Amino acid sequence: MMLNMMVTGTDSDRPPAVLAHGLFGSGRNLGGLARRLGESRRVISVDMRNHGDSFHDPDHGYPALAADLAQVVQDAGGQADVLGHSMGGKAAMMLALTRPDLVRRLVVLDIAPFAYGHSQEGLIDAMQAVDLAGLRLRSQADARLAEHVTDPGVRAFLLQSLDLKADPPRWKFNLPALRSQMPLLVGWPDAPKASFTGPALFLAGEESDYCRAPQAAAIRAHFPQAKIRAIAGAGHWLHADRPEEVAAAVSAFLG
């Protein structure tokens, strides 16, 4: 099965850029980067499995996510520059480690090949607790979600994936699969022990704790050519916090 894709940009002799979003997101989340990169190349923004308009599957481990991206790259010509944020960054790293022939350059946003201790099951609980019956307006949905999620920014992010046109309304996520696979999502597989020796850029939010010293060591163990750069004034969603700076760094690195 193929991922749902949005192809933008212009045809050129450069390899396409494949963009992979994070948990609870969709291909639209990286729209600013897609527009910037699309000035000089074709850009493929995907909905990862169990997200957006892509297929649902009980397997949401990183080998499966990387295999999905491999299929996209192969169908797009056989090699691409691959960029991923958070969950999408881990999937992109796994692709580079297992199919380095498909990745010309790798860009990872605020994540490392590292087993983290946090969990996002609380947001799954919140979404499943919302009574979706009779919802017609996003403001109504926001009011109901606010009973479980206090942060308006998080609510706005999640509500991008609430399909109000469906009858009844539905979340586009495969929430049961994401819940059951959460340990794999926040973790990192013991294998492969491979390295990707190609060019790699890791951008971290200076205010985020996802890429501190232990994570940087893990990055260098797998990606010996990695450039690691902190973006001042940015958190985990660095491409939203500092869009121009992130877009300029990515565009310069990909050439």
N, C-alpha and C positions, 0 to 999 in steps of 0.2 A: 504494500500500500504506500502511496505517495503522500507526503505532507502537502497541506494547502500552502500555496506560494503566491506572493505578489511580486511581479517582475517589473522593475522600473529602470530608469536611467537610459543611457545611450549605448549603442553598440560601438565597440572599439577593439583594438588589438590587445587590450589588457584582459587578464582573466576576470571573470565575474567576482563580485563580492557576495558571500552568503552570510546573512545575519540571523543569529539565533537568540531569541529573547529568554528572559528568566522565568522563574516559577510564578504562576498565576498571571502571566502576561500573554501577549500575542505579537504577531509580526509587526503590528502598528506601533509598538512601543519604541522601536528604534527608527522611527520615521525621519527624525532630524538627520541622523547619520546616513540613512538611505538617500535622502535628498542631496546631501553634500557629496557623497561618493558617486551618486548618479550623474554628476556633472561630467564625469570622464569615463564611466564604465557602466556595464549592466549590473544591477543589484537585485538579488533574490532574497526577499524577506520571508521567512517561513513561520507558520504556526507550528510549534512543536507538538508531537503527539499528546493527546489528552488535553489540548488547549485549542482555543479558537475554533476554526472550521476544519481542523485536521481530525484524523480518525482516533477512536478510543481503543485502548489496548490495556490489558492488565499489567503488562511489563513496562515499567518506567525506569529501568536501570540505565546507567550510562552507556554500556555496550549497545543497547537497543537504540538509544537516542543518537549515538554516533553512527550507527548503521543507517538510520534515516537520513542523516546529513550526507553520508557517503553516497547514497542513492541520488540525492539532489545534485551533488557535485558531478557525479558520473554522467548524469543526464544533461548537465549544463556544459559539457565539453571535456571533463576529465581532470581539471585542476581549477582551484579557486583560492582566493584570499578569504579566510573564514574568520568571522568575528562573533563572539558570544558574550552575553552578560549573565553573571550569576549561574543559574542552572544551565543556560545556553553556553556559558563559558566552559563549564565542565564537560558538556557534550562536545564542544569544539576541541578541547584539549584531548579528550579520548579519541576523537577522530584523528588528530595529528599524531598521536602515539601509535595508533593501530593501522592507519592508512596514510603514512607521511607522503606517499606519492600523489595524494589528492590535494594537499595543502601547500600552496606556495608561501604564503605568509599567514601568521596567526596573530589575532588580537583578542585579548581577554580583558573583560571589564570587571574589576573588583571581585575576584574569586581566585582560588588556588586549588591545586590538586591535593586536597587536604580534607580530612574528616572533621567537620565542625560539630559543635555540641548543641546547637540550637535546633528547634523544630518549628514548623509552621502549621502544626495541626490545629492551633487555636483559630487560625483564619478559616480552616476547613469547618471547624465547629460553628463558627459564626455564620458562614454562608449557608450551611445546612440548617441552621436554626431560623433563618428568615422565612417567613410565610410569604410565598410568592403568589398566592392566589389573588386574582383581581388586580394585580399591578398593571398599570398602563403608562405611568410617568416615572422617569428616572428619579425625580424628586421624592416620589412616594417610596421607591426602593431605597433611596439614601436614608430616609427617615427610619425605615424598618431596620436597615443594617446598622444604623447608629446606636440601636439598642445593644449591639454586641461589639461594635468597633468604634472607638471614640475618635480616632485620628481621621479627619476629613480627607487627607491626601490618600491614605490607604483605602478608604471607602471609594473614592473616585477612581482609583486604579482598579480595584476589583470590579466595580460596576461597569467598566468598559467591556467586560466579558459576560454581562447579563443580557440575554436575548429576550427583550420585551415583546418582540414580534411573534415569538412562539406562543402557542396556546396549549397548555399554560406556559407562562414565562419560565425560562430555565437558565441555569448557569451552563456555560459552554465547556467548563472543565469536567473531566472525569474524576470527580471528587473521591469516590471509593478507591480508585486505583492510586491516586496521589496520596491518600492517607496510608494505604497499605505499603506503599513504596517509599514513604518518608525517610526511613533509616538509610535507604540507598541514596536518596536525593541529597541529604545533608552529609553523607559519608563520601568515601572515595574507595574504589576497588583496590584490593591488594595487588592485583595484576591488571595490566601488564607492568613489568618493571622497565619498560622501554624509555628511550629518550627521543625527542624530536629535535634535530640539529639545525632546522631551518630558522629563519628570522621570526622572532616572537616579541610582541609588545604587550606588557601587562600594565594597565592603567588602574590605579587604586584611588578611591576616595580618601583624602587625608583624614576626614572625620569618621571614616568607617573603620571597624576593627576586623575586617575580613582578610586583610593583607598586611599583617604585622610580621615580626621577625621569623616566627616559626613557619608561617605560610610562604614567606619569601625564600626560605631554605628549601621548602618542598618544590617551589617553582623552579629553582636553579637545579635541583636534582633531576628533574624531568626535561627541562628546557634550558640547556647550557648557554644558548645564545640570547636568552631573554633580556630585554630591557624592561626594568620596573620603574615606573614613574608615578608619583603621588600627585593628585590634582587638588590644589588648595581650595578650601571652601566647599568641598563636595563630600557627600556621604556615599552610601551604597549605590544610590541611583545617580551616579556621577554624570551620566549623559543627559539627565534632566536638570541637575543642579548647575552644571557648567557646560552647556551644550556647545558653545562656540569653541571653547578650549579643547574639549574632547574631540570634536569633529576635526579641528585643525591638526591635532596630534595624530589621529588615525589616518587622515588624508595624507599627511607628510610621510608617515611610516609606510603606507601602502604604495606611495609613489604615483 
